[in-house]
Amino acid sequence: MDKKKLAKVQKDIENKATLVAVSKTRTKEEIEEAYNCGCRIFGENRVQELKDKYDSRYEWHLIGHLQRNKVKDVVPLVSMIESLDSLRLAQEIEKECSKINKIMPVLVEVNISREENKTGIYFEECLSFVKNCMKFEHLDIQGLMCVGPLTDDEEHIHECFEKMRVLFQRLQTEYGKDKIKYLSMGMSQDYPIALEHGSNLVRIGSLIFGKRK
């Protein structure tokens, strides 16, 4: 783990955003070291990895694509699902959360760059999708998430993140800032740009832990 880079990230986001340390492929020992350096929320992409590493001392977010048949394993363990991307998934989360009487905070994942290899709701579908999801009693829609475009074209990254900010503000106008709280965007390679466009939840992995194993 690179403590200097972690300290820089923590300083960069101070009073602006909350850090989700992406612990995909990392060992329990690495997670514990990050925890001892101030990380409190850890993000996992895969359900089995989450189950293997789960420790109740930490707060966990599911940040990767969630298959419906894995929902029952996830809902008891996480404090947020950041990757809601279909109505059928919303229905499954509602069903499993109702069984344990849990209200699940969720973020709607938006495929803002319209890349075929990414999951998520398209920009123009998002408002109606959120409206449909508001009917579920055990889902607490708290905002939006996106993965920035994989490109060296910074102008394109700025454009995508700005569109997310506009969408986020529309939802806040519709449902209130107390309800729509989080705009999760920005990773190791682009989090400074995301912060410029209002991100208040950043998902950082390789800058903290080094290159993925």
C-alpha positions as CSV (number, residue, x, y, z in Angstrom):
1,M,0.0,0.0,0.0
2,D,1.3,3.5,-0.9
3,K,0.7,5.6,2.2
4,K,1.9,8.8,0.6
5,K,-0.5,8.5,-2.3
6,L,-3.3,7.6,0.1
7,A,-2.5,10.7,2.2
8,K,-2.6,12.9,-1.0
9,V,-6.0,11.5,-2.0
10,Q,-7.3,12.1,1.5
11,K,-6.0,15.7,1.3
12,D,-7.4,16.3,-2.2
13,I,-10.9,15.2,-1.2
14,E,-11.0,16.7,2.3
15,N,-14.3,18.6,2.8
16,K,-15.3,17.7,-0.7
17,A,-15.9,14.0,-1.0
18,T,-16.0,10.7,0.9
19,L,-13.5,8.0,-0.1
20,V,-14.5,4.5,-1.0
21,A,-11.3,2.4,-1.1
22,V,-11.7,-0.2,-3.8
23,S,-10.4,-3.4,-2.4
24,K,-11.0,-5.7,-5.4
25,T,-8.3,-8.5,-5.4
26,R,-6.8,-7.1,-2.2
27,T,-6.0,-9.2,0.8
28,K,-7.5,-8.9,4.3
29,E,-4.1,-7.7,5.5
30,E,-4.0,-4.9,2.9
31,I,-7.6,-3.8,3.8
32,E,-6.6,-3.7,7.5
33,E,-3.6,-1.6,6.7
34,A,-5.8,0.9,4.8
35,Y,-8.3,0.9,7.6
36,N,-5.5,1.8,10.0
37,C,-4.6,4.7,7.7
38,G,-8.1,6.1,7.9
39,C,-10.1,4.3,5.2
40,R,-13.5,3.4,6.5
41,I,-15.5,2.4,3.4
42,F,-14.4,-0.4,1.1
43,G,-15.9,-1.1,-2.3
44,E,-16.1,-4.6,-3.8
45,N,-17.0,-5.5,-7.4
46,R,-17.6,-9.2,-6.9
47,V,-20.0,-10.8,-4.4
48,Q,-17.9,-13.8,-3.6
49,E,-14.9,-11.7,-2.8
50,L,-17.0,-9.5,-0.6
51,K,-18.3,-12.6,1.3
52,D,-14.7,-13.9,1.7
53,K,-13.4,-10.6,3.1
54,Y,-16.4,-9.4,5.0
55,D,-15.5,-7.8,8.4
56,S,-18.2,-6.0,10.4
57,R,-15.7,-3.4,11.5
58,Y,-15.7,-1.9,8.0
59,E,-18.4,-0.4,5.9
60,W,-18.9,-2.1,2.6
61,H,-20.3,-0.8,-0.7
62,L,-21.1,-3.1,-3.7
63,I,-19.8,-1.1,-6.7
64,G,-19.7,-3.7,-9.5
65,H,-22.5,-5.1,-11.6
66,L,-24.8,-7.1,-9.4
67,Q,-26.5,-10.2,-10.8
68,R,-30.0,-10.8,-9.5
69,N,-29.2,-14.3,-8.2
70,K,-26.5,-12.8,-5.9
71,V,-28.7,-10.1,-4.3
72,K,-29.6,-12.4,-1.4
73,D,-25.9,-12.7,-0.5
74,V,-25.2,-9.0,-0.7
75,V,-28.0,-7.3,1.1
76,P,-27.1,-8.4,4.7
77,L,-23.5,-7.3,4.2
78,V,-23.4,-3.9,2.5
79,S,-24.4,-0.4,3.6
80,M,-24.9,0.7,0.0
81,I,-25.3,-0.7,-3.5
82,E,-23.8,1.8,-6.0
83,S,-24.7,-0.1,-9.1
84,L,-28.5,-0.3,-9.6
85,D,-28.9,-0.6,-13.3
86,S,-32.3,-2.2,-14.1
87,L,-35.9,-2.4,-12.8
88,R,-35.6,-6.2,-12.4
89,L,-32.6,-5.7,-10.1
90,A,-34.5,-3.1,-8.1
91,Q,-37.4,-5.6,-7.7
92,E,-35.0,-8.3,-6.5
93,I,-33.3,-6.0,-4.0
94,E,-36.7,-5.0,-2.7
95,K,-37.7,-8.6,-2.3
96,E,-34.6,-9.6,-0.4
97,C,-34.5,-6.5,1.8
98,S,-38.1,-7.0,2.8
99,K,-37.2,-10.4,4.1
100,I,-34.8,-8.9,6.6
101,N,-36.6,-5.6,7.1
102,K,-33.7,-3.6,5.8
103,I,-33.8,-0.3,3.9
104,M,-31.0,-0.4,1.4
105,P,-29.4,2.8,0.2
106,V,-28.7,2.6,-3.5
107,L,-27.2,4.7,-6.3
108,V,-28.4,4.5,-9.9
109,E,-25.6,3.6,-12.2
110,V,-25.6,5.7,-15.4
111,N,-23.7,4.7,-18.5
112,I,-22.9,8.3,-19.2
113,S,-20.5,7.6,-22.1
114,R,-22.8,5.1,-23.7
115,E,-20.0,2.5,-24.0
116,E,-21.2,-1.0,-25.0
117,N,-19.0,-2.8,-22.5
118,K,-20.5,-0.9,-19.5
119,T,-23.6,-1.4,-17.6
120,G,-26.0,1.4,-16.5
121,I,-29.0,3.4,-17.4
122,Y,-28.6,5.9,-20.3
123,F,-28.8,9.6,-19.5
124,E,-32.1,10.2,-21.1
125,E,-33.8,7.2,-19.3
126,C,-32.6,8.1,-15.8
127,L,-35.3,10.4,-14.6
128,S,-38.1,8.0,-15.4
129,F,-36.1,5.1,-14.0
130,V,-35.6,6.8,-10.7
131,K,-39.3,7.7,-10.6
132,N,-40.2,4.0,-11.1
133,C,-37.7,2.9,-8.4
134,M,-39.1,5.4,-5.8
135,K,-42.1,3.1,-5.3
136,F,-40.1,0.4,-3.7
137,E,-40.4,0.6,0.1
138,H,-37.1,-1.0,0.9
139,L,-34.9,1.0,-1.5
140,D,-33.6,4.3,-0.6
141,I,-32.5,6.0,-3.8
142,Q,-29.7,8.4,-2.7
143,G,-28.1,9.5,-5.9
144,L,-26.1,8.5,-9.0
145,M,-22.9,6.7,-9.9
146,C,-20.9,6.5,-13.1
147,V,-17.6,5.1,-14.4
148,G,-15.9,7.8,-16.5
149,P,-14.9,7.1,-20.1
150,L,-11.7,5.2,-20.6
151,T,-9.8,7.7,-22.6
152,D,-6.9,10.2,-22.6
153,D,-9.3,12.8,-24.0
154,E,-9.8,15.0,-20.9
155,E,-12.4,17.2,-22.7
156,H,-14.6,14.1,-23.1
157,I,-14.1,13.2,-19.5
158,H,-15.1,16.7,-18.4
159,E,-18.2,16.6,-20.7
160,C,-19.4,13.3,-19.2
161,F,-18.9,14.3,-15.6
162,E,-20.6,17.6,-16.3
163,K,-23.7,15.8,-17.8
164,M,-23.7,13.7,-14.6
165,R,-23.7,16.9,-12.5
166,V,-26.7,18.3,-14.4
167,L,-28.6,15.0,-14.0
168,F,-27.8,14.9,-10.3
169,Q,-29.0,18.5,-9.8
170,R,-32.2,17.7,-11.6
171,L,-32.9,14.9,-9.2
172,Q,-32.1,17.1,-6.3
173,T,-34.6,19.7,-7.6
174,E,-37.2,16.9,-8.0
175,Y,-36.7,15.0,-4.8
176,G,-34.7,17.4,-2.5
177,K,-31.1,17.5,-1.4
178,D,-31.9,15.6,1.8
179,K,-33.0,12.7,-0.4
180,I,-30.6,12.8,-3.3
181,K,-27.2,13.1,-1.6
182,Y,-24.5,11.3,-3.5
183,L,-22.8,11.7,-6.8
184,S,-20.3,8.9,-7.0
185,M,-17.8,9.4,-9.8
186,G,-14.1,9.5,-10.1
187,M,-11.5,6.8,-9.8
188,S,-7.7,6.7,-9.5
189,Q,-7.1,8.2,-13.0
190,D,-9.8,10.8,-13.1
191,Y,-10.9,11.8,-9.6
192,P,-9.5,15.3,-9.7
193,I,-11.7,16.0,-12.8
194,A,-14.7,14.4,-11.0
195,L,-14.3,16.7,-8.0
196,E,-14.4,19.7,-10.3
197,H,-17.9,18.5,-11.4
198,G,-19.3,18.0,-8.0
199,S,-18.5,14.4,-7.1
200,N,-18.8,13.8,-3.4
201,L,-18.1,10.0,-3.4
202,V,-14.9,8.8,-5.1
203,R,-13.8,5.2,-5.7
204,I,-10.0,4.8,-5.5
205,G,-8.1,1.6,-5.8
206,S,-4.8,1.5,-7.5
207,L,-3.6,4.8,-6.1
208,I,-4.0,3.4,-2.6
209,F,-3.0,-0.2,-3.1
210,G,-0.8,-0.2,-6.2
211,K,-1.5,-1.9,-9.5
212,R,-4.1,-4.6,-9.3
213,K,-2.7,-8.1,-8.9
